[in-house]
Amino acid sequence: MSMYRQLWLAIVVSMLLALGGGLLASMLSARSYLGSQLSIKNTDNATALALSLSQGTPDAVTVDLVVASLFDSGHYELIRVTDPSGKLISERVGDAKDLDAPAWFAHLLPITATPGQAQISSGWKQFGTVTLVSHSRFAYGALWKTAYEMVLALSLAGVVGGFLGSMVLGRIRGPLRTVIEQAKAITQRRFVTVELPKVPELKQLAVAMNATVGRLKAMFEEEASRLELVRKEANFDPLTGLANRSHFMARLRQAIDAEDSVGGTLMMVRLADLIGINRRLGRASTDDFLKVMGRTIHAVSATSSNGVAARLNGADFAVLLPAEKAGYAVGVQLLQDMALAAAPFVDGAVTAWIGVGRFAAGADVGSLLSQVDLALADAEAGGTDGVREAQADAADEMPRTVDQWSTMIKRALEHQWVRLISFPVVNAQGALSHRECPLRLMFDEKGEWLPAGRFLPVAERLKLTPALDLVAVALGLQELKSAPDLPGLAINLSASSLEDATFQPRLMALIAAQKELAPRLWLEMAEGGALKHLEAFKVLCRALNAAGCRTGLEHFGHHFSQIGQLHDLGLDYLKVDSSFVRGVESNTGNAAFLKGLCSIAHNIGLLVLAEGVTSSAELDVLLALGFDGATGPGVRILPITPSSH
């Protein structure tokens, strides 16, 4: 039995005991009072009758007439007159059953009264003795009326007491429920502080719980800060703060090979005569020069959420930009900004050269680097600040207008030219955890199936991602229904869908229609988009968790410093970005970062999965670091061996 019910039971029992005791005490007191009053009345009436008879010359006939007259008034149960020897002179006895109260009440609370007696005299001689008992029906009637009124009054008091008790329990129940929810949140590794209740005992408990949460959160944030430093040391240049060569190459490969790749622009930047600047100005000033150039180059990449700037070696830098950026124009503007920032250091000499090249999803990394490097060499050969663009491969382009894209996407949705493809995600034991199922579109019945990276950027600009996400979830639910042995199926949702107020209700209605499939439905969103729409994403996560779905983040790790914001989302898993996974067997810095990431994530109840695993060596290292599973071309599903009997 809950404490709340126990308190209610205690209040009800206490009130019943108090009210019942009060009623019983009142009835006994009233009965005693009525009994004593009845006894006094008997004595007074008997005395009055005897005195009346004694004033004359009493005889048997006169006495009988007086007794009969008095008895006929209906106020007496018994009037008896006897002579001094005890011989009966006159007697009248009434029916005691005629009461002004229920028989059970009279039986339960009998009123006892002493009969009244008095001596009748005839002159100086004793004539006889009168014994008189007044009728008790009036006393029972008065007692019954008192009991009835007392029960009504006490019932009203009970109702008022119950209402006041409910108010008091309500004031206790709210803070108590808040403290209980806080305790549950701690067991779920969520750090939630509560307002201090006014109830002193609960206030002390809340203070202790808030202090515990504060210490846990501080420990969590301290560990996260330490790992953030490890991540930066492993992946960023200590002087400029830009990405180092290995991390940049991993991000470049991801931008080319990822399922949702949209292509992009690669810029390679070379500072002119860095050795001469170092010789002329000294190491400290040269470091200042590199920092200034790093900040200028980083400003270009920061204009896009997916942009990356890196220092490849001493004088060489690189920038990775999304496909929608006009690479050559950005390069020209960057060169102007660099020349302006470098003026105090180069003394009118050449500042830098830039090579620019566009690439499409699935391009060859080696060929891309070679083409951009040739463009850079061409710019350097010019002898002055310059920007050169590598020859673009026209076959990689899809020159369509936004209106054409809109028409084709809507047409594909209308004709159901959509499907999901499947990639396995295995757990640490090598068994299938779930399947990742990205969406594909086809623009005509005999066309090619386009990956998300080809149509998703345009769909985001056209506000069509909610329709695409809902179609993907519907297809996923169909797949789960047709494959009851499938342990799970993951659908990626676009962060831009959260901007549509109708998206979440439609999504929840779609899931509610097949709620038995919800526990096997995994829904995930890219880290950057989720953090950009954090409040809307939090509301969506809670609704999906209530429906039984699993929720997670993909491409995780680039905003690791914000992991403290994830503890209250109710997430189930994280998929770590492939740029941290690539080559982890030979990158001790990333290995240390990923090991700490797994530890922190596990401490807040999250599964940790790796994206883009390309080899068995990477997989083995990741599992040793604490990963719960992985996906990518390097994963393998181990066959299930039947148990022997």
GIKA-V83246 format. One line per field, one symbol per residue. ss: DSSP state (A for helix, B for strand, O for the rest). psi: psi as a letter, one per 20 degrees, with the letter a starting at -180 (. if undefined). Layout:
ss: ???
psi: ???
This chain:
ss: OOAAAAAAAAAAAAAAAAAAAAAAAAAAAAAAAAAAAAAAAAAAAAAAAAAAAAOOOOOAAAAAAAAAAAAOOOOBBBBBBBOOOOOBBBBBBOOOOOOOOOAAAAAAOOOOOOOBBBBBBBOOBBBBBBBBBBOOAAAAAAAAAAAAAAAAAAAAAAAAAAAAAAAAAAAAAAAAAAAAAAAAAAAOOOOOOOOOOOOAAAAAAAAAAAAAAAAAAAAAAAAAAAAAAAAAAAABOOOOOOBOAAAAAAAAAAAAAOOOOOOBBBBBBBBOOAAAAAAAAOAAAAAAAAAAAAAAAAAAAOOOOOOBBBBOOOOBBBBBBBOOOOAAAAAAAAAAAAAAAAAAAAOOOOOBBBBBBBBOOOOOAAAAAAAAAAAAAAAAAOOOOBBBBOOOOAAAOOOOOAAAAAAAAAAAAAOOOBBBOOBBBBBOOOOBBBBBOOBBBOOOOOOOOBOAAAAAAAAAAOOOAAAAAAAAAAAAAAAAAAOOOOOOBBBBBOAAAAAOOOAAAAAAAAAAOOAAAAAABBBBBBAAAAAAOAAAAAAAAAAAAAAOOBBBBBBBOOOAAAAAAAOOOOOOBBBBOAAAAOOAAAOAAAAAAAAAAAAAAAAOOOBBBBOOOOOAAAAAAAAAAOOOBBBOOOOOOOOOOOOOO
psi: pqhghgggggggggggggggggggggggggggghgghhgggggghgghgggghhhbnqrhggghggggghhiijjqhppppqrhijppgqppproiinqkqqhhghhhmpopqpqpqqppqncjqpgappppoqpihhghghgggggghgggghgghggghhghhhgghhhhgghghghghggghghjkpopqqqpripgghggghggghgggggggggghghhgghhggghhhiqphgijrqrgghghghghghgiqhkpjaapppppppplhghgghhirgghghhghgghghgghhghiiqhjqpqqohbgiprqppqrhipngghhgghghghghghigihilirqgrqppppqqrpjrpgggghgghhghghghhiiirpqpqpqpqohiiqnnqrhggggghghgghgjklqrqrppqoqahijrpgappnqqqqpirhjaqoprhhhigghhghjkihgggghgggghghgghhimiiphrppppqphihiiohiggghghhghhhlhiigijoppqqqgghghhlgghhgggghghghijrqqrqrkqhhlhijhhiihjikqhrpopqhhhhpkhijnhghggghghggggghhkkqqpqpqkpirhgggggghhijqirrrriiqpopqopqqq.
